[in-house]
């Protein structure tokens, strides 16, 4: 039905009153004002959302330079705007409800027929108005929810940096991960710096020692040998006229070993490498002469190259607390199977301060070998006693008999499976069967030292022969 016809019917109806027309005009004006207010509120919400987004970006860029005062001001402004928006929305809803009530209330004086006609005419309009109003209410609710969400994001949740600091109490046991990582890095740097300081100190010591060597008057007067003799050792090495001799060791060998005893480290050997090679060659020549002439006295002795008969200069540091890297003496051995064989043989060790000694026998044999030696003693101990009581032994060693045997590792009681009152208990208590003689430094560097060494070996050849016959 057209609106003009609808107006005519209302005017022509006898029951139409002027008050109803006034109420309709008031309702139309209220609806127009409400639509205007809704548009204004939507614009305000959009502005607030745009301003909040701009504030977010500004805060992300200038987070480090923002202060607490500016954030509090922004919070106050946004709260006031939100209050205004909520108040306006409430007023709009109240006016909408009042307009609905005015439009939906029919005149009391109308009859049933007019009521039916007006209802049929107003049904589509009311439905349209209700749908539009419901859509507008949903849009307003969504806008207000978005505004509230944005305001919550902007002002209720602080930036991440402030959250981390707020959770950490000043007097609590919580530790920031960054602080702990920085502490670890500091510890690593301090350990690295301490290591570098130690290495620098050692380098400075080496440089200072080398400078002292260069500044010493002995280094200026001599060549390679004098550059390494940096200090006057406490041991005075004799230098007889005509030394070094062909059948003796050089005094330089004893000097080098005396210095090595006082300064036993790798730096010393590195700086005195040339001296070490010359001294080692001198000792190898002497060992070669000894082995060749010893083979003439005892044909069972193996003749081998001197480098195979000489023991290495490095110490075995695997099972000791003494970390000195080098031996302070030089040594070699001769036997039926060579240096590493378990047989009884001959030995020479050169060291300064009167510690050079020449020996023969077997030192700490394995349990099977010591058992065989004890079986031989029980069976025929007289052979051992005769070999130790030879006149040549008394001439070279100054004494004879069991007194010449070394008693360093001698048992205090009888060995296992032997009675304490055994007639040969004295021989059975020995764990090593070694006879040795020491020489002074003057004898080592003097002419005829080779003959003195060979005299000791020659006197002990019967002793070595008996031991090897028992051990097999």
Order of alpha helices (4+ residues) and beta strands (2+ residues): alpha-alpha-alpha-alpha-alpha-alpha-alpha-alpha-alpha-alpha-alpha-alpha-beta-beta-beta-alpha-alpha-alpha-beta-alpha-alpha-alpha
